[in-house]
Amino acid sequence: MIQFRYILMLLLATMLSACASTSSRPAIEQSNNPPPIYQNPAPSEPARTNTSRKQPDPALVREIADLWRSFPGKTGIAVKRIDGEWEFGHRMDQYFPQQSVSKLWVALTMLDKIDRGQASLSDPIRIGKEDLTVFHQPMAVEVEREGAVVKTVYTLLEKALASSDNTANDSLLRHAGGPEAVRKFIAKNDLGKIRFGPGERLLQSGIAGMEWKQNLSYRRSFYTARAKVPVERRRQALDAYLADPVDGASPQAIVRALDKLARGKLLSENSTRLVQSILKRTRSGPNRLKAGVPAGWEFLHKTGTGQVLGPVATGYNDIGIMTAPDGTRYAVAVLLGDTTASIPERMRLMQAVARAVARYHRS
């Protein structure tokens, strides 16, 4: 009897101990189908691929295609996500006249020379009447009044890029080493299908079917002389230029070059910041790409505008870098080789491209 009581008490103690041990464990969520005791751990969820970095939104591609298809004339468009892995566009690998877009390559060549210690932003450059060019050159008024002026490299960079002053640009070009120096910079940095012409004076006179003479640079002398050139001769010269532009570049090469510039692959950190800050202050083309960039975004750009013959406008361009509020950047190029569209229509096309890029942005 004593032995039976002892066994019973031992069994009760064991049961209480088991209950106490169980109550100290965290509760386990019950399920209708509890897993087996030796189940392998479930594989973790694979990382989501951010398709906005890997590939463009299909709706954006379709919208740009519709804009390109409906616009009259030869149009090139390229869009590249700088902080991603995609680019797309139309006629991306064909040469288009750059016109003043090519001022960017002059500025980069000059800054590269400074980075290599062969020049300085404070270098003085004399500009006389013999240095004047054609078309847009606000400096000409000052030069004609004074006879000659002296400007620093920094001042000329500002005037050439932000104001698209042709005389400022050609003065920088001479100081940088001439057209061949620009071509060497383009080749050294593997910028692809980007050509550089002979300079503003020879380029524009050749497009008009004229031989350059320095007196054409004064006031409206170029316009007066050009008006006397037979229309058929002008048309032949313009057609030859458009068929194989000596200053041509492909939209793809341009956005890839902008990508390299934005990521600091072309210049030193200081020079990269400098050229980008000037391009943010660009005053030409406020109603082109820039007018389609939403509030809160940053935009830097360079425009180009070619000659017009009859109803045909040529080399009407804008290229730039759009930066979203979250820091994501897009390189955009819209190049109109030739078109019969009105100026407002050209502007609306560019604005629509910029708006579309922003609308389909995803970080």
C-alpha positions as CSV (number, residue, x, y, z in Angstrom):
1,M,0.0,0.0,0.0
2,I,2.9,2.4,0.9
3,Q,4.6,1.4,-2.3
4,F,1.4,2.2,-4.3
5,R,1.1,5.6,-2.7
6,Y,4.8,6.3,-3.5
7,I,4.3,5.4,-7.2
8,L,1.1,7.6,-7.4
9,M,2.9,10.6,-5.9
10,L,5.8,10.1,-8.3
11,L,3.5,10.1,-11.3
12,L,1.7,13.3,-10.1
13,A,5.0,15.1,-9.6
14,T,6.2,14.1,-13.1
15,M,2.9,15.4,-14.6
16,L,3.1,18.7,-12.8
17,S,6.7,19.1,-13.9
18,A,5.7,18.5,-17.5
19,C,2.9,21.0,-17.3
20,A,5.2,23.7,-15.8
21,S,7.8,23.1,-18.5
22,T,5.2,23.4,-21.2
23,S,3.7,26.7,-19.8
24,S,7.1,28.3,-20.0
25,R,7.4,28.0,-23.8
26,P,5.9,30.6,-26.1
27,A,2.6,29.7,-27.6
28,I,2.6,28.1,-31.0
29,E,0.1,29.3,-33.6
30,Q,-2.2,26.4,-34.3
31,S,-3.0,25.4,-37.9
32,N,-5.2,22.8,-39.5
33,N,-2.1,21.1,-40.9
34,P,0.7,21.4,-38.5
35,P,4.2,21.0,-40.1
36,P,6.2,17.8,-39.5
37,I,8.8,18.0,-36.8
38,Y,11.8,17.9,-39.2
39,Q,10.5,20.3,-41.9
40,N,13.2,22.2,-43.8
41,P,12.9,26.0,-43.4
42,A,10.8,27.7,-46.1
43,P,13.0,29.5,-48.8
44,S,13.1,33.3,-48.4
45,E,11.1,35.4,-50.9
46,P,13.4,36.3,-53.8
47,A,14.4,40.0,-54.1
48,R,12.0,42.0,-56.3
49,T,13.5,43.2,-59.5
50,N,13.1,46.9,-59.9
51,T,12.0,46.9,-63.5
52,S,12.1,50.7,-63.7
53,R,15.9,50.3,-63.4
54,K,16.2,47.3,-65.6
55,Q,13.8,48.4,-68.4
56,P,11.7,51.3,-69.3
57,D,7.9,51.3,-68.7
58,P,6.3,49.9,-71.8
59,A,3.7,52.7,-71.7
60,L,6.6,55.3,-71.9
61,V,8.1,53.5,-74.9
62,R,4.7,53.5,-76.7
63,E,4.1,57.2,-75.9
64,I,7.5,58.3,-77.2
65,A,6.9,56.1,-80.3
66,D,3.6,57.8,-81.0
67,L,5.1,61.2,-80.7
68,W,8.0,60.3,-83.0
69,R,5.8,58.7,-85.6
70,S,3.3,61.6,-85.8
71,F,5.9,64.3,-86.1
72,P,6.8,65.5,-89.7
73,G,10.4,65.4,-90.9
74,K,13.5,63.5,-89.8
75,T,13.4,63.2,-86.0
76,G,15.8,61.5,-83.6
77,I,14.9,60.8,-80.0
78,A,16.8,59.0,-77.3
79,V,16.1,58.5,-73.6
80,K,18.6,56.8,-71.1
81,R,18.2,56.2,-67.5
82,I,21.5,57.3,-66.0
83,D,21.0,55.4,-62.7
84,G,19.7,52.3,-64.4
85,E,20.4,50.0,-67.3
86,W,18.1,51.0,-70.1
87,E,17.9,53.3,-73.1
88,F,15.6,53.5,-76.0
89,G,14.5,55.8,-78.8
90,H,14.1,56.2,-82.6
91,R,16.8,56.7,-85.3
92,M,19.2,56.4,-82.3
93,D,22.2,55.5,-84.4
94,Q,21.8,58.0,-87.3
95,Y,23.7,61.2,-87.6
96,F,21.8,64.5,-87.0
97,P,23.1,68.1,-87.3
98,Q,24.1,69.2,-83.9
99,Q,24.5,73.0,-84.4
100,S,25.0,74.6,-81.0
101,V,24.7,71.3,-79.2
102,S,28.4,70.9,-80.2
103,K,29.3,73.8,-77.9
104,L,29.1,71.2,-75.1
105,W,32.1,69.2,-76.6
106,V,34.1,72.4,-76.8
107,A,33.5,73.2,-73.2
108,L,34.4,69.7,-72.1
109,T,37.6,69.8,-74.1
110,M,38.5,73.1,-72.5
111,L,37.8,71.8,-69.0
112,D,39.8,68.6,-69.7
113,K,42.7,70.7,-70.7
114,I,42.4,72.6,-67.4
115,D,42.1,69.3,-65.5
116,R,45.4,68.2,-67.1
117,G,47.1,71.4,-65.8
118,Q,47.6,72.9,-69.3
119,A,45.2,75.8,-68.9
120,S,43.2,77.7,-66.2
121,L,39.8,79.2,-65.7
122,S,41.4,82.5,-65.2
123,D,43.3,82.5,-68.5
124,P,42.7,85.8,-70.3
125,I,41.6,85.6,-74.0
126,R,41.7,88.6,-76.3
127,I,38.8,88.9,-78.7
128,G,38.9,91.4,-81.5
129,K,36.8,92.2,-84.6
130,E,38.7,89.6,-86.5
131,D,37.4,86.9,-84.1
132,L,33.7,87.6,-84.5
133,T,31.5,84.9,-86.1
134,V,27.9,84.8,-87.3
135,F,24.3,84.6,-86.0
136,H,23.9,84.7,-82.2
137,Q,26.9,86.5,-80.8
138,P,25.9,89.0,-78.0
139,M,29.6,89.8,-77.5
140,A,29.8,91.4,-80.9
141,V,28.2,94.6,-79.6
142,E,30.9,95.0,-76.9
143,V,33.7,94.0,-79.3
144,E,32.6,96.5,-82.0
145,R,32.3,99.3,-79.4
146,E,35.7,98.6,-77.7
147,G,37.6,97.3,-80.7
148,A,38.8,94.4,-78.6
149,V,38.0,92.8,-75.2
150,V,39.6,90.4,-72.9
151,K,37.6,87.7,-71.2
152,T,38.6,84.8,-68.9
153,V,38.0,81.2,-69.8
154,Y,35.4,81.0,-67.1
155,T,33.4,84.0,-68.6
156,L,33.6,82.5,-72.0
157,L,32.3,79.1,-70.8
158,E,29.3,80.9,-69.2
159,K,28.6,82.8,-72.4
160,A,29.1,79.9,-74.7
161,L,26.9,77.4,-72.8
162,A,24.3,79.5,-70.9
163,S,23.9,82.1,-73.7
164,S,25.0,80.1,-76.7
165,D,27.3,82.9,-77.9
166,N,29.0,81.8,-81.1
167,T,32.0,84.2,-80.7
168,A,32.6,83.1,-77.1
169,N,32.5,79.4,-78.3
170,D,34.9,79.9,-81.1
171,S,37.3,81.8,-78.8
172,L,37.2,78.9,-76.4
173,L,37.7,76.5,-79.3
174,R,41.0,78.3,-80.3
175,H,42.2,78.3,-76.7
176,A,41.4,74.6,-76.3
177,G,43.5,73.7,-79.4
178,G,41.0,73.9,-82.3
179,P,38.7,71.4,-83.8
180,E,41.2,68.6,-83.8
181,A,41.6,68.9,-80.0
182,V,37.8,68.4,-79.7
183,R,37.9,65.4,-81.9
184,K,40.7,63.9,-79.9
185,F,38.7,64.4,-76.7
186,I,35.7,62.7,-78.2
187,A,37.9,59.8,-79.4
188,K,39.8,59.5,-76.1
189,N,36.6,59.2,-74.2
190,D,35.0,56.8,-76.7
191,L,31.9,58.9,-77.2
192,G,31.0,57.1,-80.4
193,K,29.1,58.8,-83.2
194,I,29.8,62.4,-82.4
195,R,31.5,64.6,-85.0
196,F,32.9,68.0,-84.6
197,G,32.9,70.5,-87.5
198,P,35.4,73.2,-88.6
199,G,34.1,76.0,-86.3
200,E,31.1,78.3,-86.6
201,R,32.2,80.5,-89.5
202,L,33.1,77.8,-91.9
203,L,30.2,75.6,-90.9
204,Q,27.5,78.1,-91.4
205,S,28.9,79.6,-94.6
206,G,29.3,76.1,-96.1
207,I,25.6,75.2,-95.2
208,A,24.5,78.4,-97.0
209,G,26.6,77.6,-100.1
210,M,28.9,80.6,-99.4
211,E,32.6,81.1,-99.1
212,W,33.6,82.6,-95.7
213,K,35.0,86.1,-95.6
214,Q,35.5,87.9,-92.3
215,N,33.4,90.9,-93.2
216,L,30.4,88.6,-93.1
217,S,30.7,88.6,-89.3
218,Y,29.7,92.2,-88.9
219,R,26.1,92.9,-87.9
220,R,23.8,91.6,-90.6
221,S,26.3,91.2,-93.4
222,F,25.9,87.4,-93.5
223,Y,22.2,87.6,-93.9
224,T,22.5,90.2,-96.7
225,A,25.1,88.1,-98.6
226,R,23.1,84.9,-98.1
227,A,20.0,86.4,-99.6
228,K,21.9,86.9,-102.8
229,V,22.8,83.2,-103.1
230,P,20.6,81.5,-105.7
231,V,18.0,79.4,-104.0
232,E,18.9,76.2,-105.9
233,R,22.6,76.6,-104.8
234,R,21.5,77.0,-101.2
235,R,19.2,74.0,-101.4
236,Q,22.0,71.8,-102.8
237,A,24.4,72.9,-100.1
238,L,21.8,72.4,-97.4
239,D,20.8,68.9,-98.7
240,A,24.4,67.8,-98.8
241,Y,24.9,69.0,-95.2
242,L,21.7,67.2,-94.0
243,A,22.7,64.0,-95.8
244,D,26.1,63.8,-94.1
245,P,26.4,66.5,-91.5
246,V,30.0,67.5,-90.7
247,D,28.9,68.3,-87.2
248,G,26.6,65.3,-86.9
249,A,25.9,63.1,-83.9
250,S,23.6,60.2,-83.1
251,P,20.9,60.6,-80.4
252,Q,22.3,57.4,-78.7
253,A,25.9,58.7,-78.6
254,I,24.7,62.0,-77.1
255,V,22.7,60.4,-74.2
256,R,25.6,58.1,-73.5
257,A,28.0,61.0,-73.4
258,L,25.6,62.8,-71.0
259,D,25.5,59.6,-68.9
260,K,29.3,59.7,-68.7
261,L,29.3,63.4,-67.8
262,A,26.7,62.9,-65.1
263,R,28.6,60.0,-63.5
264,G,31.9,61.9,-63.5
265,K,33.6,59.8,-66.2
266,L,34.7,62.6,-68.4
267,L,36.1,65.3,-66.1
268,S,37.4,65.9,-62.6
269,E,34.8,66.3,-59.9
270,N,35.3,70.1,-59.8
271,S,35.0,70.5,-63.6
272,T,32.0,68.2,-63.7
273,R,30.2,70.3,-61.1
274,L,31.1,73.5,-62.9
275,V,29.8,72.5,-66.3
276,Q,26.6,71.1,-64.9
277,S,26.0,74.3,-62.9
278,I,26.4,76.4,-66.1
279,L,24.1,74.1,-68.0
280,K,21.4,74.6,-65.4
281,R,21.5,78.3,-66.2
282,T,21.0,77.8,-69.9
283,R,18.8,80.7,-71.2
284,S,18.3,79.5,-74.7
285,G,15.3,77.2,-75.5
286,P,13.2,77.8,-72.4
287,N,10.1,76.4,-74.3
288,R,11.8,73.3,-75.6
289,L,12.5,70.3,-73.3
290,K,12.7,72.5,-70.2
291,A,9.1,73.6,-70.5
292,G,8.0,70.0,-70.1
293,V,10.0,69.3,-67.0
294,P,7.8,69.3,-63.9
295,A,8.2,71.5,-60.9
296,G,10.5,69.9,-58.3
297,W,12.8,68.4,-61.0
298,E,16.2,69.8,-61.9
299,F,17.2,70.2,-65.5
300,L,20.4,71.1,-67.4
301,H,20.5,71.3,-71.1
302,K,22.1,72.6,-74.3
303,T,20.1,73.7,-77.4
304,G,21.0,73.9,-81.1
305,T,19.3,75.8,-83.9
306,G,20.2,75.5,-87.6
307,Q,19.4,77.4,-90.7
308,V,16.0,77.6,-92.4
309,L,15.3,77.5,-96.1
310,G,11.8,78.1,-97.2
311,P,9.4,75.9,-95.1
312,V,12.2,73.6,-93.9
313,A,13.9,74.2,-90.6
314,T,17.1,72.2,-89.8
315,G,19.1,71.3,-86.7
316,Y,16.4,72.2,-84.2
317,N,17.6,70.4,-81.0
318,D,17.7,70.1,-77.3
319,I,19.6,67.7,-75.1
320,G,19.8,67.5,-71.4
321,I,19.7,65.7,-68.0
322,M,16.4,65.5,-66.0
323,T,16.8,64.8,-62.3
324,A,13.8,63.6,-60.3
325,P,13.2,64.8,-56.7
326,D,14.5,61.4,-55.5
327,G,17.8,61.9,-57.4
328,T,17.1,59.6,-60.3
329,R,18.6,61.0,-63.6
330,Y,17.6,60.7,-67.2
331,A,19.5,61.8,-70.3
332,V,17.3,63.0,-73.1
333,A,18.0,64.1,-76.6
334,V,15.5,65.3,-79.2
335,L,17.1,66.2,-82.5
336,L,15.1,67.5,-85.5
337,G,17.2,67.0,-88.6
338,D,14.7,68.7,-90.9
339,T,11.1,69.5,-90.4
340,T,8.3,71.6,-91.8
341,A,6.6,71.9,-88.4
342,S,6.1,75.3,-87.0
343,I,8.2,76.5,-84.0
344,P,5.3,76.0,-81.5
345,E,4.8,72.4,-82.9
346,R,8.5,71.7,-82.4
347,M,8.4,73.0,-78.9
348,R,5.3,71.0,-78.1
349,L,7.0,67.8,-79.2
350,M,10.0,68.4,-77.0
351,Q,7.8,69.3,-74.0
352,A,5.7,66.1,-74.5
353,V,8.9,64.0,-74.5
354,A,10.1,65.5,-71.2
355,R,6.6,65.2,-69.6
356,A,6.4,61.6,-70.6
357,V,9.7,60.7,-69.0
358,A,8.7,62.4,-65.8
359,R,5.2,60.9,-65.8
360,Y,6.5,57.3,-66.0
361,H,9.3,57.8,-63.5
362,R,9.7,55.2,-60.8
363,S,12.5,55.2,-58.3
